[in-house]
Amino acid sequence: MTTDFTSTRDKFYNQKIISLKEWRTEWKVTPNQRDHDQRAKEERHQKKFRKLHSDHLEVNGVILSQDCVDPVTGVLYKKGTKFKINGHTRDKCWQMGVCFDGQPTDVRVKWRLVDSIEEVRREFNIFDSANDAEKVNDRMYGAYRNAFSHEGKYITHPYLYKVGGISFAYAVCQPENWVRADKPETEDLIMMAKYLEPALFWLQDIFNDATFSSSKNKVKHTIAMTSLYLSTYMMYKDDDNALERVKQFIIRVSNGRVDFDEPSDTCTRFIQEWSTPEKSTYLYGNTGVLSRNKESEWMEGYNLLMMDYYITDNRQGIATRGDEHWRNYYGTWQHKFQDRQESVNVSDFVDLETTL
């Protein structure tokens, strides 16, 4: 049994040979927050594109048939906007001079019309060859859409689309509800997003501040930092003075800005560790990766300790307290967080009794 050709004609892709310049300048990157620049630096991707093959010249795209608002980011895209569906990483590799044969002059793009940003993303997922971790990160779109878009609020900063930053922050704050390093489904991410909502939007404002990462330095932002910043906000969300100190810490780290006092404050020490993680005593695996490993939990405790010390301007250091102090601080912080939440709840009850 066959399908009538006339009913499937609009399903075929259009195709056109265009210049590489047009592909780069007129076709937008798919709105999926994927870090294609970083992917292009990885050996496993560069290896694919060292020699130019015919299939590298075949790319796919979509064109909007009407004006569309992205339900996750709130960005308006006009009718006729062109999106790349694949070919992002190979083009970055070509620009970096990875290909021994040089850059091609033209590519052949296969494209079709779509009528929503959701359809753009669905098309992207058809061709996507991302690893499992990247695909998990893409679930944040669905979570943020369900959690916030009905209120007209949007998370747009790419740092907040990394699942690890959100899930590990939730785990340290809510250990009874989530096991650190478990892999969340979209429903789990919606729960986490709603819980962390004030922290997410507060941190997004800082990430978008003109002073954030305004100076080149050796400190690379990581999901461990995102987790630290989100969980710290939840600890001190009712303390404006503490949050101002946290903001200072975040801005300083992003710019690698140390002080020269003696002794140095803990933000300076934090920067020194993260600028050379391969030499660090405290950063798990000398990379700062978050994982289920116990040493990774120690690292989270170290990060939380440095932030808490900075908030109180405690410069005594951790060497005088012994290894067990910073290695156990993850659990210590959780007990402090629980006590703080309980005290807030009690005060709310007292206020209610007073008003009655």
N, C-alpha and C positions, 0 to 999 in steps of 0.2 A: 504494500500500500504506500503510495507516495502523496506528498502534499502539493497542492496546486501551486505552481511557480508564482502566480500573480499575488498570492497571499504571503509569500516570503520575500518578495523582491526588496522590500524596505529593510530587510534584515541584513542584506549584504553590505560589506564595508565598501565605502568609496575609497579610491586610492589616487595618489598624486605624488609625483617626484618634485621635491622642493629642495632649496639650498640648505646647507647646514646652518647658515646664518639665520634663515627664516625659522628653522626649527628652534634655534636658541632664543631668538628675540620675540617671536610672535606666539609661540606656544608656551603656556604657563606650566609650572610644575604642579602635579596633582596635589590638591590640598589634603595631604595625609601626614604632614609633619615628619616625614622620613628624612634622615640626615644623609643625603646622597653624597655630600662632600666627604664625609667620614668614610662611607662605604667605598668610595673610589680610592681611598688611601690604603685599603686592605689588600694584602697580597692575593687572597683568594679571588678577588674581583679583577685586579690588575692582570692576573695570569690569563684570564679569558680574552682580554682585549689587546694583547701584545702584537698579535697578527690580525690584520683586517680580513674578515670573512664576509661573504655576501649576505649572510643572515644578520650581520651587525647593521646593515644598511636598511633593514626592514623595521620600522617603528610604528606604533599605534597611538591614536589620539581620539578625542571626542570634541565636539563643538556644541555649545549650548544653543538650544533652539528658542530660548526665551530668557528674560532676566530671572536670576535665581539668587536667593539668599541662602547662604550656608547655614543650616539649622544648628550647627555646633559652634561656629566661630562668629556668626552674625555678619560676615562679609558679603556684600552685594557684588555679584558678577553679572555683567551685562550680556545680553543676547549676542551671540557670535564669539564669545570668549572661547579660546582654544586651550585644551589641556593635554599635556603629554600623559599617556597611560603607561608607557614603558620607555626605555632608552635613556633614563636619567643618569644612571651610573656610568654607562659606556661613554656618554658625552663628556662627563667630568673626566674620565680617563683620557679621552682624546685631547681635552684641553690641557691636561697635565703632561702630555707628551709620552704617555705610556705605550702607545701603538708604534711599533718599529716602522710601519708603512706610512706613518703620518696620518693626518686627519682627512676624512673623505670630504669631497666638495658638496655632495648631495645625499639625501636619504629619501626612501619612499615611505610615505606615511599612509597607513590605512586608517580611515576614520569613519565615524557615524555621528548623527545628531542625537543628543540626549536632552531631556527636559527638566533635570534636577541635579543638584550636587550629589544627592544620594546615588543617582545613576552613574555619575562620574566615579564614585568610590566603588560601586559594584563592578564597573568595567575594569577598574584598576585591579581589583582582587582576582579577576579572571586571569590576568597576565602576571600577577605578582609572584616573584620567586623568593620572597623574604624568608628569613629563618623564623623559627617558632617564637623566639623572643620578640622579634619585630612585629609579628602578627598579633601577639598578645598586646603590645603597645597600641596597635590600631584599634583594639576594642575600647580604648578610652574614648573614642569618638562617640560610640553608641552610649556609653555610660554618661558622658557629659551631656549629650543630647537629651537623654531621658531625665537626667537630674536637674538641668538648669534651663534648657531652651524655652520651656513653657513659661518661664518667668522673664524671658528676654535677657538672660544673663549668659555670658559666653566665656569659656576658657580658650585662649588663643595662643599662649606662649608655648613653644615646643618643649621646653623643659618639663612642663606639666603634663606631657603626653607619654612620659616614661612610667610604665606601670610600677616599677620597683620603688620609685620615690614615694608613690601614694600608698602602696601596700605595706611597705616596711614602716612608714609613719603610722599607719593604722594599727599595725601589729604591736608597736611599742606602747601605744595609747590604750589599745583594747585587746590585751593578750587572751582574755577569756573568749573573745569572739573570732580571733584570727590567729593562726599559727604563722610566724614569720617564715618567709620563703615559700609558702604554699602558692600555687598558681591560681589566680582568681579568674572566674568567669565574668561575663558582662554584668550579671546580676550582683555579684560581689563588688564589682567596681562601682556600681551605682550606689550601693550601701556606703562604701568608703568615701565616695565623692560627696554624698549628702552629709556625712559626719564631719568631713574635713572642709566643708564649704567655706566657712569664714577664713580659714587658713589659706585655702587655694586662691581666693580672690585677693587677700592681703598680699600674699607672696607674688602673685602675678603683677600687682602694682609695683612692687619693688623691682622685679625682673624688667619691667618696662620703663623704669626710671632712667633718665638720661645718664645718671652717674653710675649705674650698674654696668660693670665690665667695660668701662670707658677707657681703660689703659691696658695696653698689652702686657702680659706677664706670664709666668710659668704655671700658674694655678689653673687647672682645667676643671670646669664645673662637672660634678658627678651626681648620680642619683642618690648617693649617700648624703650629699649636701642637701638635696631637695628634701629627703626624708628628715634630716636634722631640722631644717627650717620649719617644715610643716608641724612636726611634733612639738617643737619648742613653742610655736605660736599657741598650740592647744594648751600647753602648760600655763602660759602667761597671758592668755587672751584678755583677762580682766585687769591687767597691770600695764598701763600706758607707758610708764617709765621703763619697765623691762622690755617692752616691745620696741621702744626707741633704741635701746641698746642692741637688741637683736638685729634691727635694720642696719645699724652702724656696722655690726659684725659682718653681715651679708655683703654690704657694699665694699667694705675693706677687703674681704676675701676675694671678691670678683676682680678687684684691681691689684691684688697682691701687695696691699699697702701695710707695711709693718711699722711699728714704732721703734724708737731707739732708747727707750727708758731702761733703767736697770733696777729690778728685773723687768723683762718685757711682759706685756700682758698676754693673755692666753690666745687672743686672736692672732697675734704675731706668731706664737708657737704653732697654732693650727695652720697658718699659711706656710710656715717653714716645712711642716710635715707633708702637706699636700703639694708643695712645689717640687719636692723630690721624694715621691712615694717609694721609689725603689730603695731608699736608704732608711725608711721609717721603721721604728719599733712598733708603732701603734696601728698602722694601716694594713689590714689583712692582705696577705699575699704580696705585699709591697705594690698593690695596685688600687686598693680601696674598693674592691668589688663587694657588693652585698650578696650574701649567700646564707644557706642554712648552717654553715660551719660555725663552730663555737668561737673561733678566732675572729670571725666576721662580727659576731655579737659583741666581742670585746671592743672591736673598732668602733661600733656604734656607741658603746658606753663612753669611749674616749671622746668622741665627737660631742656627745651630750654634756660631758664633764667640762670640756673646754668652753662650751657656750654658757653653761651655768656659772662657771668662774668669771667669765667676761661680764655677765650681767651684774654680778656683785663686785666687780673689779678686784677679784681675789687673785693675787699674783704669786701666791706661795708655791705654786707648782704642784706636780703630782709625785715627783721623785721622793719627797719627804714623807709621803703617805704609803709608799710601797706599791708593788705591782698589783696586789689583790684589790687595792682601792679602785683603780681605773678599770680593771678587768671585771669587777663586780658592779660597776656603776650602772650598767644597763638595768639590772634588777633594782638597784637603789633608786634610780630615776623613776621606774614604774611605781614603786611604793610611794614616792613623793607625789607623783601624779595622782594616784588613787586618793591619798590623803587630802590633796588640794581639792579634788572633785567633791569629796565627801564634805569638806568644810564649806564649800560654796553651797552645796545642797542644804546643809544645816542652816546657813545664814539666810537662804531664801525662805526656809520654813519659818524661821524666827521672824523675818520681815512680814510674812504673811500673817502670823499670829498677832503681831503688833497692829497691823491694819485692821484686823477683825476686832 
